[in-house]
Amino acid sequence: MKEYLKGSEMSSFSVRLPAYKLINIRKLNASLCTVRIDSLSRRTILTGSGFAVATSVAVAAVTVAGLAVAAASSATSGVISTSPGNPKALVSLGMTKFRKNEVESSLEDFNAAMKMSPEMRPYLWQRGLSLYYLSSYEEGAKQFRDDVAVNPSDTEEAIWAFLCEAQLIGAEEARTQFLKVGRDSRPVMRAAYECFQSGTSPDAILAAAAASMQTGGHDAFYSQLYVGLWYEAHNQPEEARKAILSAIATPYARLSGDYMVSLGKVHAVRRGWIPSI
């Protein structure tokens, strides 16, 4: 879950990984005008209404302008097949269902994809999120730990492994087995990692997003989301509620099409804070 570009610092980047690894722009700042992804990363390109998945020879062009995120693949790959026998199609279907709060059914799709293509397992972070919201914390923790094993710089996977384990054994005990990852270049996620790992107040997460708070941008959303998750892990449901509802009310949440915005909404519905997505 690590790919992320600061608004004015970069306009393009490229990553190259095996074909079954999916591409993600989940950490994309909405202030970027254009991002071009050559070949494949390990995540899925998301759009406001869904997503597209490219194959190993793809060149995906992503244009961000408010609500718009467009993805194109190369002539040799085309759009992912919708065949139920295609594991990537099943991942896409599972993601669509998760966005609609059909979490149980999303897990069925992720599991089916994994059964068809076992090598995808350590890259199915989406499956780990569904497991968390189905209270399958032990399997969720295993999913995120498997993810970190192949991507030892993934801050968010380490945090989500902790979130699962905190529900099983408590935050203090879970902290003793907190996954070590490389230093995150993103101030907000670096602060989040440090607060979750140490147990210190999550105020530092908000402080890291200070510049974004007035505009309600990317960092404002992510800081409040992870503050809410910190409070949930530490059995402070009212503080968790305030933070996550604030996160999903940001302009970024309204406009970005970010999968983690959908997660924030699923969280709020499943905790009884809002009636529906």
PyMOL commands that set and color helices and strands:
alter all, ss='L'
color gray80, all
select helices_A, chain A and resi 87-99+103-116+118-123+125-133+137-150+155-169+171-175+187-198+203-208+210-213+218-233+237-248+251-255+259-270
alter helices_A, ss='H'
color red, helices_A
select strands_A, chain A and resi 13-14+34-38+45-46+51-52+59-65+68-70
alter strands_A, ss='S'
color yellow, strands_A
deselect
rebuild
show_as cartoon
